[in-house]
Amino acid sequence: MSEREAEFLTSLDARTRGILETCSRCGHCVEVCPTAGPAGIDRREPARIVEEVLALLRDAGDPQSRGARWAETCTGSGRCIGACNDGVNPRFMLAMTRLKLNGLRAETERHATGQAAFGKMSQGVKVLSRLQLPAAFLADVTRSGRAEAVAPPDVVLYLGCNVLKTPHIALLCLDVLDRLGTRYKVLGGPANCCGVLQFRAGDAKTAGRIGQNTVAGFAGTGASRVLTWCPTCNIQLGEIVLPGAGAPFALEHVVPFIAQRIDALRRHFVRAVPKRVALHEHPGVAGVTEGVLAILAAIPGLELVDLGQPRVGYMCNSLAPVPAYKRELHAQELRAAEAAGVDCLVGIYHACHRELCAHEATSPFRVVNFLELVGEAMGVERPDLFKQWKMMQDVDRVLAEASAQIASAGLDVDTVREVMVAHILGEQPLPLGHRALAESPAPPSPGRFFPE
């Protein structure tokens, strides 16, 4: 075991002991959890559920208890954090509980599960990004962070991995930072992984090595701030990795960073955007929804409509442990957007965009990322090829239209087909339409692991 791996595991153990010593078992975190009810958890004894979680952290609990079920179905909404009066982060507490539950499996199985998840994610990112981005840009962004013989950037923009499947979002974010005059270094892709897939699989040792290597790469750039895009990476680094890493930089999300500079950005809004829009929201990372609302409110001509929908999870894929509830929420929101007569349903994150964008084909409104509206106001357009492909619902046609880029990128056609089937046809209720979505059968439970 390396020194970094040992330091990481020691930090997790120490923080877990702190929870066991500090938590008063009041149960407020259970009471405010927005997905405990949809997960089928009886909350009449919230303090008892917390005690069941703490017993698992002491290696003395019941893997079939309500506490275990609560940990396994946590969607990361973060409402519990503000409800705790003991100074405990219940979201971290549940993450450690899941780690304990997965620790009941053999180490070789946990390691293999993490490797398989990482390999699947890496393949999808590699294929979809190479079909949409220049090779030189990808080579620079996806190499490991390190010191260079240039002045340190103001910030590192850390994209994570999966936003590169919908790279128009990342490119628009860079367009905004350019307008703000921010000197940045962009890092992302599997070479700069946060380690979350290994952590979810219960392979904490590998997760620690990967996460701390990435943190060291950020530090090597000399930047004093790292701006995340992906909420998964934000939570994994901010709550799991960094507390034991002693990093010489501040971690924050890029949306509040932009929102704090809205007056400077407003000067670059050269076009009115006369649209009625509604925001698809997730509360998991503090300040992001508020920041997006402030940015959209600054766009001339834009009208914001509140659909009054539940705000849960930190991104759509975080709702995977409660699949029927996720499908119900999506169906409700699509119906509400249609009833409100919006021109656009506007998402924030890439995973939400991948899940929702093809509903544009059967809806009287467009499904876009909020940065597309910012780009429109700035006079900038970045094509959304992923949505075009997904709305086709025809992998053979996609392969034919992308054949030149497939050859240019040196990709194997069978591998591209496999990725396209998974991302273009996978989890797609489009043939039913959103009116029938709530009545359609729920997909099988994903168990203890979120999809990538």
Phi, psi and omega in degrees: 000132181285166179297320179296317178299316180296317179298319180297311181295323178296319179297316179298317180298317182294319180290327177293317177299323178298322177295314181298327180278333190261325186297129181268002180062032182289331178086005180300325181296323177291319184298324184266355183297123184282347182244001177296316178299306177300336178279359177082024182266125176285115187258022182290342177233070185301323180296324179294322178296317178298318179298324177295323176295313181296326177297320177296321178294335177271007182063030182229016186261178182258116180296349178258008184284168175296327177297319177295317179297320179297317179296317184291335183254012176299131179253006173075025182298328177085001180297331181296331185296314179288341182277345185277128177262004184258000183078016178265145170264100183296333178294319175294320178303317181287327176298319178290329177293318176297322177298318178297317180296317178290336178292350176288344177271162181296147181301321180296323179292318179297317180296317180295322179296316178296319179297318181295318179295319179295318179296319179295315178298314183299320179296315179297316179296314181302310185292307187291327178288319181293335177281349187235348186232151176297144183298321182294319178297313181298319182298323181286317185289322190264007173275157181296145177294147179195167177288142179227160183278053177221168178297139179302144177289162174297317184216156162262127170266110183262108184279338192077200185259305197285343176295340178290350172283335176235068194289347177300330179293313180297318181295322177294325176297319177294323177301319179294313180298324176298316180296329180278354180074024181280130174272115188229159168241128182262130176226143179185189179081171185302334178290345179238045185287149178275348179090008186294325182293321177291322179296317179298327180282353180092006180266075185295326182299311180291321178301318179295318180297314182294312182297317182287330173297320178294317177300318179296323177295319176299313181299325182296337179288340182084001179290144180269351180222140172244121180259118179273155168254309187284128179293329176299312179295322180300314181288317181298313179288313186291327186251339183251311190270306190295325181304338178249011187254342181060045184288144181270030179217159176267141178253129176209168178272148185291333183296309176301326177302315179291316183298326178292345180245029186296327179296321178291322180289325183303328180296342181263002176278096187262354181229142171283148178236084186283076183229149173260118189229156175232144184261129171275116193244151168221137187266002194299326180251117186301136174088348185286309179301316180298321179294317179297318179299320179294320180293314180295323180296338181276348182282123182296134176089347185278136176245123181264134179240130177268118181279354178065032182270156177301144179247106185222158176072180176245351176188160187303321182289345176289347178272005181304327178294345177234068190298321180295321179295320179298315181296321178296316179298316179298316180297316179299317183292318179297319177294318181296321179296319178294316181296328181280351178068036181283156173275330182216138164263123194247119178263170178252312191254161185292319181295322176297318180297318180297325182281327189258339194298325184287347175294346176303329183292336182241014183239154178276021179217161176274156174243114186225165170274149183300331180289339174294324177288322175298316178298319178299319178295329180273354183081027182241136177231133174237120185295140179261083182292325181302314180296320178302314181294317184291325178291337177295321185054036183214096185296322180298319179293319178299314180297321180294316183288334181260011188300321181294318180289325176301314180293316182298323181278356179069032182268148176281128186298320180295323177293318178299318179300316180301315180293318181295319177299317181293320187264330183270322180259338184292140177049043184244108181272018188305317181300334180281330187080156187287342179291330180263356188300319184294334182267353183284155182298143178285146176291163179299150179296137179279001180072222188272358187242133173285154170291164179291000000 
